[in-house]
Amino acid sequence: MADKAQFEQAQKDVKTLSKKPDNDDLLFLYAHYKQGSAGDVSGKRPGMLDMVGRAKYDAWAKLKGMSADDAMQKYIDKVEALLKSHK
């Protein structure tokens, strides 16, 4: 079971990376953060001209039904992996 304190620490730790993760990793982090903190995707899908917003929405939508605990744990695990590879 994911620990809220670990989740919050991972959010701080990800900001200490020495180089920016690639887009796939950023989308993974965004989607799992949102799923862990807000639950299933909400709101309308952004229009075609908002490619970044649309990609973020789609990444989050793919996690529909995932529990907050699972999303938080996957976020924590991803941040730990990035800390090892991006230092």
C-alpha positions as CSV (number, residue, x, y, z in Angstrom):
1,M,0.0,0.0,0.0
2,A,1.4,3.4,-1.0
3,D,2.3,5.8,1.7
4,K,1.0,9.4,1.3
5,A,4.3,10.7,2.8
6,Q,6.3,8.7,0.3
7,F,4.1,10.1,-2.5
8,E,4.7,13.6,-1.3
9,Q,8.4,13.0,-1.0
10,A,8.6,11.6,-4.5
11,Q,6.9,14.8,-5.7
12,K,9.8,16.8,-4.1
13,D,12.5,14.4,-5.2
14,V,11.5,14.5,-8.9
15,K,12.3,18.2,-8.9
16,T,15.9,17.4,-8.0
17,L,16.7,15.5,-11.2
18,S,19.7,16.8,-12.9
19,K,18.3,16.3,-16.4
20,K,14.7,16.4,-17.6
21,P,13.0,13.0,-18.2
22,D,11.8,12.2,-21.7
23,N,8.2,12.9,-22.8
24,D,7.1,9.3,-22.1
25,D,8.4,9.5,-18.6
26,L,6.9,12.9,-18.0
27,L,3.5,11.7,-19.2
28,F,3.8,8.6,-17.0
29,L,4.5,10.8,-14.0
30,Y,1.7,13.3,-14.8
31,A,-0.9,10.6,-15.3
32,H,0.0,8.6,-12.2
33,Y,0.2,11.8,-10.1
34,K,-3.2,12.8,-11.2
35,Q,-4.7,9.3,-10.8
36,G,-3.2,9.1,-7.3
37,S,-4.3,12.5,-6.2
38,A,-7.5,13.2,-8.1
39,G,-8.8,9.8,-9.2
40,D,-10.2,9.0,-12.6
41,V,-9.9,11.6,-15.4
42,S,-12.4,14.4,-15.5
43,G,-13.4,17.2,-17.7
44,K,-13.4,17.4,-21.5
45,R,-10.6,16.2,-23.7
46,P,-8.7,19.3,-25.0
47,G,-9.1,20.2,-28.7
48,M,-6.7,19.1,-31.5
49,L,-4.7,22.4,-31.3
50,D,-3.7,21.7,-27.7
51,M,-1.4,18.7,-28.3
52,V,0.3,18.8,-24.9
53,G,-3.0,19.0,-23.0
54,R,-4.5,16.3,-25.2
55,A,-1.5,14.0,-24.6
56,K,-1.7,14.6,-20.8
57,Y,-5.4,13.9,-20.8
58,D,-5.1,10.7,-22.8
59,A,-2.3,9.4,-20.6
60,W,-4.4,10.0,-17.5
61,A,-7.5,8.5,-19.1
62,K,-5.7,5.3,-19.8
63,L,-5.4,4.8,-16.0
64,K,-9.2,4.9,-15.4
65,G,-10.2,2.5,-12.7
66,M,-6.7,2.2,-11.2
67,S,-6.8,2.7,-7.4
68,A,-5.1,5.8,-5.9
69,D,-2.8,3.5,-4.0
70,D,-1.6,1.7,-7.1
71,A,-1.1,5.0,-8.9
72,M,0.8,6.5,-6.0
73,Q,3.1,3.4,-5.8
74,K,3.8,3.4,-9.5
75,Y,4.6,7.1,-9.3
76,I,7.0,6.5,-6.4
77,D,8.7,3.6,-8.2
78,K,9.1,5.7,-11.3
79,V,10.6,8.6,-9.4
80,E,13.1,6.3,-7.7
81,A,14.1,4.8,-11.0
82,L,14.6,8.2,-12.5
83,L,16.7,9.4,-9.5
84,K,19.1,6.5,-10.3
85,S,19.3,7.1,-14.0
86,H,19.2,10.9,-14.1
87,K,21.7,11.9,-11.4
